[in-house]
Amino acid sequence: MSFEYYYITVVSLVIFVVALLIGLIMNNRYYKAISEALTQVKEVESRGPLATMSGDFEVLMCPRCGYSKTIPYRVGDYVGKVVDEACPNDGEKLIVHAIYSSRPAEQYS
Ligand SMILES: [Zn+2]
């Protein structure tokens, strides 16, 4: 076996391993994002109508320009969470600024 052949084998092996590692890391990152999106969809599907009926709302706010909008509360959302909605003015991701309920106080007792 000549040295050149050995060298090429080692280099190609190293490149293969590095590519495999990059693939694994990227895969893991995408898997997390995909599973997060899937669980959110499932939650919305299973509890969405209930949450909408309950009278809870959340205020989404753009951290860059202060744009805000109110939407029905979605299960799993919390104050400070960065949601998938983008600001119509500058495309910045909106943050859950506040969550409140419009239900009458008697219903809580
Ligand atoms: Zn904005």
Residues whose N, C-alpha, C, O or C-beta is under 5 A from the ligand:
A	BS01	ZN	C62 R64 C65 G66 Y67 C87 N89 D90 E92
